[in-house]
Amino acid sequence: MIVYLNGEFLPLEEARVPVLDRGFIFGDGVYEVIPVYNGLIFKLAEHLQRLENSLSGIKLANPFTTEEWTGILNSVITRNDGGDRSIYLQVTRGIAKRDHQFPQVVNPTVLVMSNPLNRVAVPAPITAITCEDTRWKRCDIKSIALLPNILLRQAAVEAGANEAILIRDGFVTEGAASNVFIVENGVVITPPKSNFILPGITRDIVLEIMPSAKEQNISEAQLRSADEIWVTSSTREILPVISLDNQPVGTGEVGAVWSQVLELYKQL
Ligand SMILES: Cc1ncc(COP(=O)(O)O)c(C=O)c1O
């Protein structure tokens, strides 16, 4: 795998970051994950806009213009033979003596890497558990500091499930690494954008291809009685959740509305 690190393209094994990088010391950085289909970046403008928002959320200047980002990302794709893949990019506040306050001179560290996406025609359904949303109040920033998300996902795995669906004050926020949708009496619902969720690009796409879908708060009770639950993310697209806390979701089978939305997504 060829990666981009601070102006150079090099094999992953040779990519090195000094231990004083604030990403390593503090988790002081932001990231994006962008899908690539057939060598073409999907929804690049939307991902770069969210990156801009995350950078401004942590008061770090964007190191590149849109044209520069596009050039770097396409180089990484070509050097790794295109195809279906995901791009991971991260920007940290660079190297400085360990001190919480921002350094006076900032040279951000920029890493771009890429992994193959193993896509299947019909993705397998998943299972989920509910967990209290223990995260901070700026979940709209795509921060590399993911310890809460990691602990929540691990709790799901240890319970034999694939994803944790998070509840804050009685309402659904999102998954440990996904947004959440439910279907209730035929109506598709997802929580509105706020500082408590990441504004997922896949979430926006679902709202675009299902214009009747609603952005409304979802109570824990609504989640538990939903006919369908889906989770969305750039790498896993739209996945049906067929069991929640060991109870069947709806009929316990993949739902009809999910099959529809998956078809519409594939057409895009
Ligand atoms: C916490 C969280 N919410 C939502 C998402 C989905 O966002 P996107 O559809 O842009 O990948 C992710 C993606 O990994 C995530 O980590």
Ligand as a Chemical Component Dictionary entry (heavy atoms), coordinates in Angstrom:
data_LIG
# 
_chem_comp.id                   LIG 
_chem_comp.type                 NON-POLYMER 
_chem_comp.pdbx_formal_charge   0 
_chem_comp.three_letter_code    LIG 
# 
loop_
_chem_comp_atom.comp_id 
_chem_comp_atom.atom_id 
_chem_comp_atom.alt_atom_id 
_chem_comp_atom.type_symbol 
_chem_comp_atom.charge 
_chem_comp_atom.model_Cartn_x 
_chem_comp_atom.model_Cartn_y 
_chem_comp_atom.model_Cartn_z 
_chem_comp_atom.pdbx_ordinal 
LIG C1 C1 C 0 -19.824 8.267  14.749 1  
LIG C2 C2 C 0 -20.156 8.150  13.284 2  
LIG N1 N1 N 0 -21.376 8.514  12.857 3  
LIG C3 C3 C 0 -21.729 8.410  11.571 4  
LIG C4 C4 C 0 -20.852 7.901  10.610 5  
LIG C5 C5 C 0 -21.297 7.790  9.178  6  
LIG O1 O1 O 0 -20.775 8.841  8.402  7  
LIG P1 P1 P 0 -20.516 8.671  6.831  8  
LIG O2 O2 O 0 -21.815 8.228  6.234  9  
LIG O3 O3 O 0 -20.115 10.019 6.378  10 
LIG O4 O4 O 0 -19.440 7.650  6.677  11 
LIG C6 C6 C 0 -19.575 7.514  10.991 12 
LIG C7 C7 C 0 -18.635 7.016  9.991  13 
LIG O5 O5 O 0 -17.717 6.310  10.266 14 
LIG C8 C8 C 0 -19.208 7.647  12.366 15 
LIG O6 O6 O 0 -17.976 7.292  12.780 16 
# 
loop_
_chem_comp_bond.comp_id 
_chem_comp_bond.atom_id_1 
_chem_comp_bond.atom_id_2 
_chem_comp_bond.value_order 
_chem_comp_bond.pdbx_ordinal 
LIG C1 C2 SING 1  
LIG C2 N1 SING 2  
LIG C2 C8 DOUB 3  
LIG N1 C3 DOUB 4  
LIG C3 C4 SING 5  
LIG C4 C5 SING 6  
LIG C4 C6 DOUB 7  
LIG C5 O1 SING 8  
LIG O1 P1 SING 9  
LIG P1 O2 DOUB 10 
LIG P1 O3 SING 11 
LIG P1 O4 SING 12 
LIG C6 C7 SING 13 
LIG C6 C8 SING 14 
LIG C7 O5 DOUB 15 
LIG C8 O6 SING 16 
# 
